[in-house]
């Protein structure tokens, strides 16, 4: 979420009226107050964590009126589920709210410091109690196959209701038998309206804690550093307030102050914390932006910090298809070989393989044409539903199917010159619809010429 610092882009009168109290008005209504900074207070993100569904901010597609999770809770039913989304969007909070709403026992394990023994202890206790508790596992993608296997029986038999949270695609990180027993819910980055509501709650809470007046006349920098992450937003606001608060002096959180304070207090890279996501983002964007020098630097930062090398290799594998694609098909082959090699060899030698692959990807021609093609096709599936397969493309294994026209009119491409015959392969409603638009590079220019020659005007190549 890269937001330029411009007031005109983010005019929200109702929210801004709450946040932007004029300083002159404050001086008229408040005397200078002595500052009594609170001691040993929990982080603001914990203080403001909502306990009920109606207090929850964001993810209205899941918890809004008539939404799937709200209906489930109102009906009193429960099933195992996995929350997939970026950090700071409410995965843990939502799990706690579900536990509060259902009044079930609630067990929390972190994949970072829990093992099979901890899982079995929870399952054994659930068997004795018979209460079908909720077992929340944070960062479930960090569990090994054997750890995930240990959950299968209890989840399948309903001994526990599993709620997992992950920032990684569960299709890759959660074993198939466990994934098939869970419903995956996707959580989105919080939008600007959500973040401004959270900022206002933070402002009011910190005014009480510090016994002073806090105003936010500019919010663009806060939104920018948060990147849709509520925890980052709250940490930023709390950090600015603590750095600016002085006895008898109101605190003003503007863009300049926010950026100065945040830049001075950037945390060192932590593979289990927020900087993990910032560094991998910088690495991927450097590869996409064809800068091998920056890519190798961010790679070195991750390696030096002890990042999971397979995580790095996996992200390069995704980029090879998403951002390079058919502009250089060998990129996907090399990235896949890199993943396999890193898995076999391990550190420290695998750093060389990672560096080779990163430089190769950064210096490859770029194209996201195939990525955009599948996204466009999926949009059409959502828009038009399950369109019928044309009769001439259907199999006809029985006489009845042949009699009603299945396979009639189909022509076998290899029976024609150039192994091509012009047929309609699309459903009627999508005839002539172009999903794949080749990128402007040597290889895909060749593909465009071939498609133009074969299909002439049909797809507009």
N, C-alpha and C positions, 0 to 999 in steps of 0.2 A: 504494500500500500504506500506508494510514493505520492505524497500530497504537497503541492507547491504552497508556499506561505502567502496566500492572498485571501483577504477577507471576503472579496466579492464572490469567490467560489463556494463559500460555505455560509450563506445567509440563512440562519434559522432563528427568526425573530423570537419565538416563544422561549426557546432554550437560552438564547443569548441574553434575553431580558433577565433571566434568572441568574446567569453567570456574570454578566457585565454591569455590576452596580457602579455608577460613577463615583470616583474618589471624592469629589466635592460633597456629594450626598452623604457619603460615609463620615466625612469630617463633621457634618452637621448633626449626625445622629449618634455618633459614638465618641466618647472621650478616649484618650490614650489609655490603653489597658496594659497592666503589667503582664509580662509573658511568663507563664509557668509551664515550661515544656514537660510533657508527660514522660515518665521513665518506665522502662520495661514494658512498653506497650507492644502487643503483637503487631505484625505487619498490617498495613491498611487493607490489603487484599483479603486478609482473614477476618478483620473486623467487619468489613462490608459484605462478606459472603452471604448471599440470601439463603434462607432456610425453608422458604415455601415457594411453590410454583408461581404464584402471582407476583412475587418479588423478583423473579428471574428475568434478566434482561437479555434479549436477543433470542435467536433460534426459534422464531415464531412458527416456522414450518414444522417444528417438532412439538412445541409446548403451547402454541397459541390456541385460541378457541376452536374446537372441532378438530385439532391436530391429532396425529396418531398416538403420541405418548400421553397426551392429556386424556384422550378417550380410554386408553388402557388403564391409567391410574383411576379414573372415575369409575370404571367397571370393576376395579379391584383385581384385575388379572395381571400376571407378571410372566415374563419370559426372559431367557438369557439374551444379552445384547452386547454389542461393541460400539462405543462412541469413537468415531474417527474424525479428527479435525486438528487444525493447527493449535499451538499452545495458547492458553489464556482466553479460551472461548466458552468455558463453562462445563467441561466434561466431568471433572470431579464434583463440582457444585451440583450438577444435575443428578449424579449418582446419590449424593447425600440427600437431596430433596426427595428422590424416589424412596429412599429408606425411611425418611421422616413420614412421608405420606402413607406408606404401607404399614408402618409400625413394626417392620421386621427387624430382627437382629442384623447388624451391619458390621461386616469384617472388612478391613482394608489391608491389602498387601501391595508392596511396591516391587516390581520386577527387578529393581536394581539391587535390593538387599534381602529378598525372600527366595526360598527354594522349595523343593518338593516336600521337605519335612514340614514347612509352615503350611503348605496347602493341605497336607494330610491331617494336620492338627485341626484345621477349620472344618474339614469334611467329617472327621470323627466326632467332633463336638456337635455338628449339625445332625448327624445320625442319631445321637443320644437325645438331643433336644426335640427333634422332629419338627422344627419351626420353619424349615426352608428359608434360611437366612440369605441375605444378599452378600455376595463376595465380590468386592470391588478390587480389581487389579489394575493399578496405574502402570502405564508404559508396558502393556502386555506384549508388545512386539519384542521386548528385550528377553522374554522367557524363551528358554531353549525348547527344542522339540520334546524332550523327556518331561520338562516341567509342564508344557501344555498338554501332553498325553495324560499326565496325572489328574487333569481336570475332567477328562472326557466322561468317565463313568458317573461322576456326581452330577454333572450337567445334564447328561442324557436321562438319568433317573429322577431328576428334579430334587435331588438332595440339597443342592444350593442353586440360587439364581445368580449366574455369573454376569457381572457388568465390567467389561474391560474398557480401558481408555488407551488410545494410541494416536500418535501423530503420523504414523507411517501407514501406507496402504495395507489393510489387513489381508488382502488377496495374496500378498507376498510374504507377510510377516506372521500370519496365524495359520497353523496347520489346517488342512482342508476338513478333516473330521470335526474339529472344534468349530471352525467357521460355519459349517453346515448346520450346526446346532444353535447358532446365534443369529439374531437379526442385527444387521449393521445399520447404524444411523450416522449420517454425515452431518457434522457441525460446521458452520461457516464462520469466517472471520467476521467480527462485529462491524456493523456499518457506522457511519458518522453519528446518526441520531442516537444509537445505543451508547456509543462512547461518550457523547455529551451528557447523557443522563447519568452515566457512571461518574463523570467528572464533577457534576453538580453534587452528587451524593458525597463524593470525596471532599469537596470544598466545605460542605456543611459539617461533616464529621471532624475535619481538621481544625475548623474554627472552634469547635467545642474542646477538642483536645489541647489546643495551644492557647485558647482564650484570647484570640485576636481576630482581626478582620482579614479575610482572604478574598481577593477578586481575580478573575481570569478574563482580562479584557481581550486577549488573543488566545485562540485555542489551536491554531493550525500546527504549530510545532509539536504540541502534545499529541495530536492525532498522527502526525508524521512519525514520531519516534515509537508510537504504540504499535503501528502496523496492524491494527485490528485486534490487538491482544489486550484484554482488560487488565491483566496483571501488570504488563509493561506500563500501561497508562497510569494505574494507581501508584506503582513504584516511582514513576517519573514525578507525579504530583507531590507525593510524600517527600521525595528527595529535594525538590525545589523549595517546598515549604520549610523543611528543616535547615536548608542552607541559607534561607533568607530571613527566617524569623528572628526578630530582635525585640526586646521589651518596648512596649508602647508604639511599635511601628507596624502598620498594616502590611500584609504580604501581597505583592502584585505578581501574578504569573503571566508574563508575556512571552512572545516568541523568542526574543533575544536572550532573556534570562533562562528560559527552558533549555535552549540549545547549549548555552555556556555551561550550565550545571550538569547536563547529561553527558556532554563530551568530557568533562573533567572527571566524571565518576564512572566511565565505562568499565564494566567488569572484565576481568581477564577471561579468556576462552574457557568455557566449562562445558564439557560434552554432555553433561546432564542438565544444563541450564539454558537460559535464553540465548546466550551468545552462540551456542551450538547452531541455532537456526539462522542467525545472522551470517555466520562464517560460511556455512554451506550454501547459503543464498548468494554470497559474494563469489564463491567458487564457481557455481553453476552459471551465474551471469557473466563471469569472466570468460568461461568456455564459450558460451553463446555469443559473446561479443568479440570472439576471435583474438583474445589477448593471452598468449601463452605465458607471458611473464607474470601477470597478475594471478593467473590460474595456478601456477606453480607456487607462488607465495602463499595463497590461501590454502593450498594443499599442504604445504609445510607447516602452517599454523595448526591445522587439524592433526597432522601426524605427531607433531611435537606435544600436543595436548593429550595424546592417547586416544584419539577418536577411533571408533570401530572401522577398520579398514574395509570391511565388506560393505558397510554403509556408504562409504565414499565410492567404491567400485559400482555399487548398485545404482547410485545416482548418475554416474557417468553412463551406465548402460541405458538408462531411461533417456538421457540427453541425446545419446547417439541416434536414437530413433526419432525423438520429438523435434530436435533442432537441426539435425543433419539429414537424416532420412535418406532418400534416394539421390541426394546431391553427391553422396559418397557412401554407397551401401557397405563398403568395407569397414566403416566406422563402427557399425553395430557388431560386426564379427570381431574386431579388435577389442571392443569394450566387453563383449561376452568372454573372450579369451582372458582378458584382464581379471574379470570376476573369478573365473575358474582358477587362474594362477594364484591370485591372492589367497583364495580359499585353501589351496594346496600348500603354499609356501610359508605364508605368515611373515611377521615382522622379524628382522629389519629389511630383508631382501625385497619384499613386496613393494617397498617405497619406490624402487626403481621402476617397477612395472606400472605403478600408478602414475608416476611422472611421465613415462613414455606415452601412456594412453592419454593423459591430460593434454600434453603438447600436441599429440596427433588430432585430438578432437578440436582443440582450439584453432588449429591451422587448417582444418577441413572446411570446404565450402558449406554454407548453411542453407537449410530449407526446412520449413515446417509444413510443407504442402500435404504430406500424408497425415500428419496430426490434425490439420484443419479439415481434411477430407472426412475422417471418421467422426469428428465433432459435428460437422455439417450433416453427415448421414444420420447420426443419432438424433439430431434435432428434427430431421424429417420423420424418423420413426415415431418420435414423441408427438409430432404434429399430425401425422396422417394415420397413425395406428398400424395395425397389421394388415397391410395391403395384400391382396390375393396374388399368388404366384401365377403368371400367365400360363395358360394350358399347355402351350408348346414347350415350356420348360419343365413340366412335371414328369416324373417317372410314371411309366405305365406297365407295372408288373402283372396286371390281370387283364383279361379280355374286356371286362366291364369298363375299366379305366380307358382302354383304347377306344371302346365304342362311344364314350362320352367326350372324346377329344383330347385326352391326356397324351402329350408328346407329339400330337399331330402338327406338322409343319416345322418341327425342329430339324435343323441341318447341322451335320457334324463338320466342325471347322476343318479338321484334317483331311477332309475329302475335297477341299478346294485349294486353288493356287494360293500360295502364301499363307496357308493354314488359317484363313480368315474368310468368314461369310457374314454379311451384314444382316443381323437379326435384332429384334427388340428383346433386350434382356431385363428391362425395367418394368415394374408395374405401370399400368396405363397412366395413373395419376402423376407419375414421376418421369414420364417419357421426355428425354432430352435434358434432364436435370444433371448438371455437372457438379460433382463433389470434389474430384481431384483436379486441382489447377496447378500444373507443374511449376516449380520454382524457376527463377532465372539463373541457371547455372549450366555448365556444359552437359552434364549427364541428363538433366531434366529437360533441357532444350531439345535433346535428341528424342526424348519420350514425347514431347509436345508435337514434334514433327511427325513422328510415327502415328500418333493418335489423330492428327489432322488428316494424314493421308488415308487412314483406314475409315474414319467416321465422317470425313468431309465436314458438312455443316451441322451435323446432329448435335454435337456438344459444344460447338463454338471454339474449338481449339485453333 
